[in-house]
Amino acid sequence: MAERDFETVVIGGGAAGIAAARRLHQAGVNCVIIEARLRLGGRAWTVADAAGHALDLGCGWLHSADRNPWVAVAEEQKRTIDKTRPPWARWALPHKFPEDEQREFRGAQEDFFRRVGERAQRDPDIAAATLLAPGCRWNGLISAIGTYISGAELDRVSARDFDNYDDTNVNWRVVEGYGATIAKCGEDLPAILDCPVQRIDHRGKRLRIEIPRGAIVADQAIVTLPTSILADAEQLFLPALPDKTEAARGLPLGLADKLFLSLDGAEEFDKDSRLFGAIDKTATATYHMRPFGRPLIEAYFGGRLAAELEAGGTSAFFEFAVSELSRLLGNDFARRVKPIHNYCWGADPFARGSYSYALPGKTDCRATLAAPVDGRLFFAGEACSHGDFSTAHGGWITGVLAADQAISALRKKAAKPAE
Ligand SMILES: Cc1cc2nc3c(=O)[nH]c(=O)nc-3n(C[C@H](O)[C@H](O)[C@H](O)COP(=O)(O)OP(=O)(O)OC[C@H]3O[C@@H](n4cnc5c(N)ncnc54)[C@H](O)[C@@H]3O)c2cc1C
């Protein structure tokens, strides 16, 4: 590719990159998304099963839906928004977990969240696991849920960051897929796909973005790469930006993976209900039965369990799920399920994980990561958000913010008399 010239390049075409590029494009800025994959969307990705049902392998829930900007995008696209209350806001199915025990568990979990809320903003920051009640029988399950929320065990997660997460508890879904909605939003934007950025050279008056087929020249860049990539790529910036590398290292990506199973005789279970694989340990999956009423199970695995299963591929996820479900529902249950789709986000070279959490003491890394450099390198992505990290709407909000910073820098430069 010959050298090409833009005002702004957006590096990474996930939720943040698409939101940023859309804003720039609307403001008339000559911009382009440079994306390593063959598709836009990043960790937002919808595939279809044989019946044509949309399956979200990455984000599925419009969290904080009453203030989530993707809702308006989905509505613009005439998508169907499902407002059924999520399984975690209702009682789980009673198999090996009767309602009185669920009530006791919920009380213990609320106590844990309260202790986090009371302690989190005091110095020094500590690991969230420190606030588990010693000897409480529900610690395993509280920690399992911690791995679904953060993608990591609570002993690795900052209590302050955990507390900073800001959720309105309104959770909706897009029937046709959250990932499909996000990708479609980027469809008409200028983008170069299949093009991993190798270096951002900011030594000269203009930026030189090195890619496998040459280089792109630009006035500014908005970098939306996952922290897993930034933490490992000390040579990405020339000269290096050690503050950014360190900030990214304080915000690793936790791991969460899904496995979709087909389910014969699905009507036996309530629509959008849930089973816990086990209630006495952290290394267990949660099973969303009949999502949208479909004859499917969406199994969710987090933290070390997900990492261990990734080493064995889809068959390891499937065998684990079948063993937990058979224990709950009887050995015959194994004959009723088949694996349909699974995705290993830890092994994905352009994600290397699922969503960010802060290590204890590293909450400030979010602001450090988000801070612009030299008025021409801007940063966005879920990990840059103070309270909406780990989400697709956190991606959107930080993307729009970075685009606004970039637009205002361009306008300032244009208003200055030429040197
Ligand atoms: C299993 C799972 C479940 C989830 N569930 C939810 C949920 O229910 N609700 C929710 O809101 N969020 C959820 N999330 C999180 C959500 O998907 C992410 O937080 C969000 O999509 C991140 O968007 P982003 O733009 O910050 O990053 P990304 O989507 O990772 O975008 C970064 C982009 O950069 C690209 N890239 C990487 N390296 C390069 C390079 N060298 N050059 C150019 N491009 C590069 C990547 O391919 C990617 O497209 C889930 C994620 C997973 C994995």
The ligand as an SDF file (V2000), in Angstrom:
LIG
                    3D

 53 58  0  0  0  0  0  0  0  0999 V2000
  -17.2640  -13.5080   26.8940 C   0  0  0  0  0  0  0  0  0  0  0  0
  -17.4850  -12.0360   27.0120 C   0  0  0  0  0  0  0  0  0  0  0  0
  -18.6790  -11.5580   27.5370 C   0  0  0  0  0  0  0  0  0  0  0  0
  -18.9040  -10.1890   27.6650 C   0  0  0  0  0  0  0  0  0  0  0  0
  -20.1120   -9.7440   28.1140 N   0  0  0  0  0  0  0  0  0  0  0  0
  -20.3790   -8.4150   28.1080 C   0  0  0  0  0  0  0  0  0  0  0  0
  -21.6900   -7.9440   28.3300 C   0  0  0  0  0  0  0  0  0  0  0  0
  -22.6340   -8.7310   28.5200 O   0  0  0  0  0  0  0  0  0  0  0  0
  -21.9150   -6.5960   28.2920 N   0  0  0  0  0  0  0  0  0  0  0  0
  -20.9060   -5.7090   28.0280 C   0  0  0  0  0  0  0  0  0  0  0  0
  -21.1720   -4.5040   27.9760 O   0  0  0  0  0  0  0  0  0  0  0  0
  -19.6470   -6.1370   27.7920 N   0  0  0  0  0  0  0  0  0  0  0  0
  -19.3620   -7.4540   27.8120 C   0  0  0  0  0  0  0  0  0  0  0  0
  -18.1190   -7.9050   27.4700 N   0  0  0  0  0  0  0  0  0  0  0  0
  -17.0290   -6.9260   27.3050 C   0  0  0  0  0  0  0  0  0  0  0  0
  -17.1040   -6.1520   25.9730 C   0  0  0  0  0  0  0  0  0  0  0  0
  -17.2310   -7.0500   24.9100 O   0  0  0  0  0  0  0  0  0  0  0  0
  -15.8360   -5.3440   25.8510 C   0  0  0  0  0  0  0  0  0  0  0  0
  -15.6090   -4.5840   27.0250 O   0  0  0  0  0  0  0  0  0  0  0  0
  -15.8830   -4.3510   24.6700 C   0  0  0  0  0  0  0  0  0  0  0  0
  -16.3630   -4.9860   23.5110 O   0  0  0  0  0  0  0  0  0  0  0  0
  -14.4940   -3.7800   24.4760 C   0  0  0  0  0  0  0  0  0  0  0  0
  -14.5050   -2.8390   23.4220 O   0  0  0  0  0  0  0  0  0  0  0  0
  -13.1470   -2.0520   23.0970 P   0  0  0  0  0  0  0  0  0  0  0  0
  -13.3860   -1.2700   21.8680 O   0  0  0  0  0  0  0  0  0  0  0  0
  -12.6450   -1.3690   24.3020 O   0  0  0  0  0  0  0  0  0  0  0  0
  -12.0590   -3.2060   22.7970 O   0  0  0  0  0  0  0  0  0  0  0  0
  -12.0020   -4.2790   21.6170 P   0  0  0  0  0  0  0  0  0  0  0  0
  -13.3630   -4.7340   21.2620 O   0  0  0  0  0  0  0  0  0  0  0  0
  -11.0360   -5.3150   22.0420 O   0  0  0  0  0  0  0  0  0  0  0  0
  -11.4340   -3.4470   20.3850 O   0  0  0  0  0  0  0  0  0  0  0  0
  -10.0590   -3.3100   20.1570 C   0  0  0  0  0  0  0  0  0  0  0  0
   -9.7910   -3.6390   18.7040 C   0  0  0  0  0  0  0  0  0  0  0  0
   -8.3950   -3.5220   18.4530 O   0  0  0  0  0  0  0  0  0  0  0  0
   -8.0380   -4.5240   17.5090 C   0  0  0  0  0  0  0  0  0  0  0  0
   -6.5990   -4.7200   17.5270 N   0  0  0  0  0  0  0  0  0  0  0  0
   -5.8490   -5.4590   18.3900 C   0  0  0  0  0  0  0  0  0  0  0  0
   -4.5480   -5.3440   18.0800 N   0  0  0  0  0  0  0  0  0  0  0  0
   -4.4630   -4.5080   17.0030 C   0  0  0  0  0  0  0  0  0  0  0  0
   -3.3960   -3.9670   16.2450 C   0  0  0  0  0  0  0  0  0  0  0  0
   -2.1130   -4.2500   16.5110 N   0  0  0  0  0  0  0  0  0  0  0  0
   -3.7000   -3.1340   15.2140 N   0  0  0  0  0  0  0  0  0  0  0  0
   -4.9850   -2.8020   14.9150 C   0  0  0  0  0  0  0  0  0  0  0  0
   -6.0310   -3.3010   15.6210 N   0  0  0  0  0  0  0  0  0  0  0  0
   -5.7790   -4.1140   16.6530 C   0  0  0  0  0  0  0  0  0  0  0  0
   -8.8450   -5.7100   17.9520 C   0  0  0  0  0  0  0  0  0  0  0  0
   -8.9710   -6.6710   16.9240 O   0  0  0  0  0  0  0  0  0  0  0  0
  -10.1810   -5.0640   18.3270 C   0  0  0  0  0  0  0  0  0  0  0  0
  -11.0780   -5.0520   17.2480 O   0  0  0  0  0  0  0  0  0  0  0  0
  -17.8880   -9.2740   27.2880 C   0  0  0  0  0  0  0  0  0  0  0  0
  -16.7010   -9.7420   26.7410 C   0  0  0  0  0  0  0  0  0  0  0  0
  -16.4920  -11.1030   26.5910 C   0  0  0  0  0  0  0  0  0  0  0  0
  -15.2250  -11.5850   25.9440 C   0  0  0  0  0  0  0  0  0  0  0  0
  1  2  1  0
  2  3  1  0
  2 52  2  0
  3  4  2  0
  4  5  1  0
  4 50  1  0
  5  6  2  0
  6  7  1  0
  6 13  1  0
  7  8  2  0
  7  9  1  0
  9 10  1  0
 10 11  2  0
 10 12  1  0
 12 13  2  0
 13 14  1  0
 14 15  1  0
 14 50  1  0
 15 16  1  0
 16 17  1  0
 16 18  1  0
 18 19  1  0
 18 20  1  0
 20 21  1  0
 20 22  1  0
 22 23  1  0
 23 24  1  0
 24 25  2  0
 24 26  1  0
 24 27  1  0
 27 28  1  0
 28 29  2  0
 28 30  1  0
 28 31  1  0
 31 32  1  0
 32 33  1  0
 33 34  1  0
 33 48  1  0
 34 35  1  0
 35 36  1  0
 35 46  1  0
 36 37  1  0
 36 45  1  0
 37 38  2  0
 38 39  1  0
 39 40  1  0
 39 45  2  0
 40 41  1  0
 40 42  2  0
 42 43  1  0
 43 44  2  0
 44 45  1  0
 46 47  1  0
 46 48  1  0
 48 49  1  0
 50 51  2  0
 51 52  1  0
 52 53  1  0
M  END
$$$$
